[in-house]
Amino acid sequence: MVLVDTSIWIDYFRGGDRSKDLEFLIDENLIVTNDIILAELIPYLKIKKQKKVVSLLYEVAQIPLAIHWEEIIEFQVKCLKSGANGVGIPDLIIAQNAKQNKCKIYSLDKHFRLLNKVLKVNLH
């Protein structure tokens, strides 16, 4: 399974070519989302009156968020010690969520490449 990050969805909605694998993943039913990613995407889509897109996003399989704050703190400590500064808590939660559910992360966000080096998150 592949947890599709906000940056991929935005590129996809804009017709960008950096998310070209997304259609294949959708067709093969390999994508998942979570509440953080939906919370980042849906408000803007609602303002733009994209009801059908919102409805379709809610149909994507959601993996449950079980935030373990002590682990998030340790992730941040590892990041800071390794020089991976500026990784936000939402990205750490997404990384934790992907690891818990044995998912790959599909993202254009450079923070996930840093997290891959420091925390060994699995990237698509």
C-alpha positions in Angstrom: 0.0 0.0 0.0 1.1 3.5 -0.7 0.2 6.5 1.5 -0.2 9.4 -1.0 0.9 12.7 0.5 -0.7 16.0 -0.1 2.0 17.2 -2.4 1.3 14.4 -4.9 -2.4 15.1 -4.8 -1.9 18.8 -5.5 0.5 18.0 -8.4 -2.1 15.6 -9.7 -5.0 18.0 -9.5 -2.9 20.6 -11.3 -2.2 18.2 -14.1 1.5 18.0 -13.2 3.7 15.3 -14.5 5.5 14.6 -11.2 2.6 12.5 -10.0 2.3 10.4 -13.1 2.4 7.1 -11.1 -0.7 8.0 -9.2 -3.2 6.9 -11.8 -1.6 3.5 -12.0 -1.7 3.2 -8.2 -5.4 4.3 -8.2 -6.3 1.8 -10.9 -4.5 -1.0 -9.0 -6.3 0.0 -5.7 -2.9 0.5 -4.0 -3.5 3.9 -2.4 -4.4 4.9 1.1 -4.8 8.2 3.0 -5.2 9.4 6.5 -7.0 12.1 8.4 -4.0 14.5 8.3 -3.7 14.4 4.5 -7.4 14.8 4.1 -7.4 17.8 6.5 -4.7 19.4 4.4 -6.6 18.8 1.1 -10.3 19.0 1.7 -10.7 22.6 3.0 -9.3 24.1 -0.1 -11.3 21.8 -2.3 -14.5 22.8 -0.4 -13.7 26.5 -0.9 -13.3 25.8 -4.6 -16.6 23.9 -4.6 -15.0 20.6 -5.7 -17.7 18.4 -4.2 -17.1 15.4 -6.5 -13.3 15.4 -5.8 -14.0 15.7 -2.0 -16.4 12.8 -2.3 -13.9 10.7 -4.2 -11.1 11.4 -1.7 -13.4 10.2 1.1 -13.7 6.9 -0.8 -10.0 6.2 -0.6 -9.1 3.7 2.0 -8.1 5.4 5.2 -5.5 4.0 7.6 -6.1 4.8 11.2 -4.0 7.3 13.0 -2.6 6.0 16.3 -0.2 8.8 17.3 2.4 7.8 19.8 3.8 11.1 21.0 6.9 9.7 22.7 7.9 8.1 19.4 7.2 11.4 17.6 9.5 13.1 20.1 12.2 10.5 19.5 11.8 10.9 15.7 12.3 14.6 16.1 15.4 14.1 18.4 16.9 11.8 15.7 16.2 14.4 13.0 17.7 17.2 15.0 20.8 15.1 15.8 21.3 14.2 12.2 20.9 17.8 11.0 17.5 17.2 9.4 16.1 20.4 10.8 12.7 21.8 9.8 10.7 18.6 9.6 7.3 19.5 10.9 5.2 17.5 13.3 2.5 16.6 10.6 5.2 15.1 8.5 6.5 13.1 11.5 3.0 11.9 12.2 2.6 10.8 8.5 5.9 9.0 8.7 4.9 7.3 11.9 1.5 6.3 10.4 3.1 4.9 7.3 5.6 2.8 9.4 2.8 1.5 11.7 0.8 0.4 8.7 3.8 -0.9 6.6 3.0 1.6 3.8 5.3 3.4 1.4 5.0 7.2 1.3 4.6 8.8 -2.1 5.5 12.5 -1.8 7.3 15.4 -3.5 8.2 16.9 -0.1 11.9 16.9 0.6 11.3 16.2 4.3 10.3 12.7 3.5 13.6 12.1 1.7 15.3 13.3 4.9 13.1 11.1 7.0 14.0 8.1 4.8 17.7 8.7 5.7 17.1 9.2 9.4 14.1 7.0 10.2 14.2 4.5 7.3 10.7 5.3 6.1 9.8 3.5 2.9 9.3 5.8 -0.1 7.6 5.1 -3.3 
